[in-house]
Amino acid sequence: WAYLSMFLCMSVIIFLFVFVFIKGMSKLSFEFILSSPKGMVLGTEGGIFPAIAGSFCFGLLALCLSIVPALALALYTTFFCDSPKLIALIRSVSGIPSIVLGLFVYSWLIKGLRFERSVFCGAVSLAIMILPFMESRIEKSFLEVPDKLIMASKALGCSGVYMVFKMVFPMCTGEIISAMILGTCFAMGATAPVMFTGAVAYASIPNNIFKPAMSLPLHLYLLVSQGETSMSTAYATACVMMFILLISNIAVNLYRLKKDRV
């Protein structure tokens, strides 16, 4: 049954990739990937390069804002926290819908503190969204550190800082990096948090984190909402986004296999 389930999942994934590629192959080209959108109707002319650049900016800035809190929370819940209720409260954040996080940041930063819609505001909402995702993956890697090793370090009088930086982090480097890459991919594929906070159509390539930018998920959403006039471009955009995420996931698994062999 396990092999059958794996085969069915892989079949569905391959079917989706092939279907989207066939539907969008008429638009796919280097010019499409490297040019900016043009035309009065979005998607009828030009390409998606500003959306690709904007998605990377949103994802990487969200990673920078969330990785330190994710590491700190994972360390605290694994080695220092004795309250199950507090741990349950921290994990409950992962159940909040992403659109609620986008509206929260919109109300807090844009309406409350008078920030403009920008890459920074969008990255804040994405950082809140991916923080519990990365925290849970990093925490699992910390839990795999042998308890006897932790107890031995404490018995020898090693400080908590020494234990973390000399023992825990080196043993979990592969999982931490994979969590960072997957968290960035998660942020790059989200639409709801950025559509209220920082992503707009026809924005140029971002050169300032306090200015709005395009985003591949929002660009795709706008193309689909326009109906048949932009569907071929929508399939091509979806194909590019899927391949970016696929390549990132393959890179994570290859890196993990390399670390496991070492």
C-alpha positions in Angstrom: 0.0 0.0 0.0 2.9 2.4 0.7 4.3 1.8 -2.8 0.9 2.2 -4.3 0.3 5.5 -2.5 3.7 6.8 -3.5 3.0 5.8 -7.2 -0.3 7.6 -7.1 1.2 10.7 -5.7 4.0 10.8 -8.2 1.5 10.1 -11.0 -0.6 13.1 -10.0 2.4 15.4 -9.8 3.8 14.3 -13.1 0.4 14.7 -14.7 0.0 18.2 -13.4 3.5 19.2 -14.6 2.9 17.8 -18.1 -0.6 19.3 -18.4 0.5 22.8 -17.4 3.6 22.5 -19.6 1.6 21.5 -22.7 -1.0 24.2 -22.1 1.7 26.9 -21.7 4.4 25.7 -24.1 3.2 28.1 -26.8 4.2 31.1 -24.7 7.3 29.7 -23.0 10.5 31.2 -24.3 13.6 33.0 -23.0 12.0 36.3 -24.1 8.9 35.5 -22.0 11.1 34.7 -19.0 13.4 37.7 -19.3 11.1 40.5 -20.5 8.6 42.7 -18.6 4.8 42.5 -19.1 3.3 44.9 -21.6 -0.1 45.7 -23.1 -3.3 47.2 -21.9 -4.5 43.8 -20.8 -2.1 42.1 -18.5 -0.5 39.0 -20.0 -1.3 39.7 -23.7 2.2 40.9 -24.3 5.6 40.8 -22.7 6.9 38.4 -20.0 7.3 37.8 -16.3 10.8 38.7 -15.3 9.8 41.5 -12.8 7.4 39.0 -11.2 10.2 36.4 -10.9 12.6 39.0 -9.4 9.9 40.3 -7.0 9.0 36.7 -5.8 12.7 36.1 -4.9 12.8 39.5 -3.1 9.7 38.7 -1.1 10.9 35.1 -0.3 14.5 36.0 0.6 13.6 39.0 2.8 10.9 36.9 4.5 13.6 34.3 5.2 16.0 36.9 6.7 13.2 38.1 9.0 12.1 34.7 10.2 15.1 32.5 10.4 16.5 33.8 13.7 13.1 33.7 15.5 12.5 30.2 14.1 15.9 29.0 15.4 15.4 30.6 18.8 11.9 29.1 19.1 13.1 25.7 18.1 15.9 25.8 20.6 13.6 27.0 23.3 10.8 24.4 22.8 13.3 21.6 22.4 15.8 22.2 25.2 14.5 24.8 27.6 10.7 24.9 27.7 8.9 22.8 30.3 5.4 24.2 29.6 3.3 22.1 27.1 0.6 24.8 27.0 3.2 27.4 25.8 4.5 24.9 23.1 0.9 24.3 22.0 0.3 28.1 21.8 3.4 28.6 19.6 2.4 25.8 17.3 -1.2 27.1 17.0 0.2 30.0 14.8 0.7 27.5 12.0 -3.1 27.0 11.8 -3.8 30.7 11.0 -4.9 31.2 7.4 -2.4 33.1 5.3 -5.0 35.7 4.2 -5.6 36.6 7.9 -1.8 37.2 8.3 -1.9 39.4 5.3 -4.8 41.4 6.6 -3.1 41.7 10.0 0.1 43.1 8.6 -2.0 45.4 6.4 -3.9 46.7 9.4 -0.8 47.0 11.5 1.9 48.4 9.2 0.0 50.0 6.4 -3.2 51.4 8.0 -1.8 51.7 11.6 1.9 52.8 11.1 1.3 54.4 7.7 3.8 52.3 5.8 3.4 52.1 2.0 2.6 48.8 0.3 6.1 47.5 -0.2 8.4 44.4 -0.4 9.1 44.9 3.3 5.4 44.8 4.4 4.8 41.8 2.2 7.9 40.0 3.6 6.8 40.7 7.1 3.5 38.9 6.5 5.3 36.0 4.7 7.8 35.8 7.6 5.0 35.3 10.1 3.5 32.6 7.8 6.7 30.6 7.3 8.0 31.0 10.8 6.1 28.0 12.4 6.8 25.9 9.2 10.5 26.4 9.6 10.4 26.1 13.4 8.7 22.7 13.3 11.2 21.3 10.8 14.2 22.6 12.7 12.7 21.4 16.0 12.4 17.9 14.6 16.1 18.0 13.6 17.0 19.1 17.2 15.0 16.3 18.7 17.2 13.8 16.7 20.2 14.9 18.7 20.9 12.0 21.1 19.8 12.8 24.7 22.9 11.1 26.1 25.0 13.6 24.3 23.1 16.5 25.7 23.2 15.0 29.2 26.9 14.4 28.9 27.6 18.0 27.9 25.6 19.3 30.9 27.4 16.8 33.2 30.8 18.1 32.0 29.7 21.7 32.8 29.3 22.9 29.2 27.2 26.1 28.9 24.0 26.2 26.9 25.7 28.5 24.3 28.6 26.1 23.9 26.2 23.1 23.6 24.1 24.9 20.9 26.9 26.3 18.7 29.4 23.4 19.1 27.1 20.4 19.2 23.5 21.0 18.1 24.0 23.4 15.1 26.9 21.4 13.5 24.8 18.1 13.8 21.7 19.8 12.3 23.2 22.0 9.6 21.6 20.1 6.7 18.1 20.1 8.2 18.4 23.8 9.0 19.5 24.7 5.5 16.7 22.6 4.0 14.1 24.2 6.2 15.4 27.6 5.1 15.1 26.7 1.4 11.7 25.1 1.7 10.5 28.1 3.8 11.6 30.5 1.1 9.8 28.4 -1.6 6.7 28.4 0.7 6.9 32.2 0.8 7.4 32.5 -2.9 4.3 30.5 -3.7 1.9 32.4 -1.4 -0.6 34.9 -2.9 -2.9 36.0 -0.1 -0.3 37.6 2.3 1.3 39.8 -0.4 -1.8 40.9 -2.4 -2.7 43.3 0.4 0.7 44.3 1.5 3.2 44.7 -1.3 2.6 43.0 -4.6 1.1 45.0 -7.5 0.8 44.5 -11.2 3.2 46.3 -13.7 5.7 47.1 -11.0 9.3 47.3 -12.1 12.2 45.2 -10.9 12.5 46.1 -7.2 15.5 48.2 -6.2 14.2 49.2 -2.8 12.5 47.1 -0.2 10.2 50.0 0.7 8.6 50.0 -2.8 6.0 47.5 -4.1 7.0 44.7 -6.5 5.4 42.1 -8.7 5.0 38.5 -7.5 4.5 35.3 -9.6 1.5 34.1 -7.5 -0.3 37.4 -7.8 0.6 37.7 -11.4 -0.9 34.3 -12.0 -4.0 35.1 -10.0 -4.6 38.3 -12.1 -4.1 36.4 -15.4 -6.6 33.7 -14.4 -9.1 36.2 -13.3 -9.1 37.8 -16.7 -10.4 34.7 -18.4 -9.6 33.1 -21.7 -7.7 36.2 -23.0 -4.7 35.4 -20.8 -5.0 31.7 -20.0 -2.1 30.6 -22.2 0.2 33.1 -20.4 -1.3 32.0 -17.1 -0.3 28.4 -17.8 3.2 29.5 -18.9 3.6 31.5 -15.7 2.4 28.6 -13.6 4.9 26.3 -15.4 7.8 28.6 -14.6 6.7 28.9 -10.9 6.3 25.1 -10.6 9.8 24.5 -12.1 11.4 27.0 -9.8 9.8 25.3 -6.8 10.6 21.8 -8.1 14.3 22.7 -8.7 14.5 24.1 -5.2 13.0 21.0 -3.7 15.4 18.7 -5.7 18.3 20.8 -4.5 17.2 20.4 -0.9 16.9 16.6 -1.2 20.3 16.3 -2.9 22.0 18.4 -0.3 20.3 16.3 2.5 21.5 13.1 0.8 25.1 14.5 0.6 25.0 15.5 4.3 23.7 12.0 5.3 26.5 10.3 3.4 29.1 12.4 5.1 
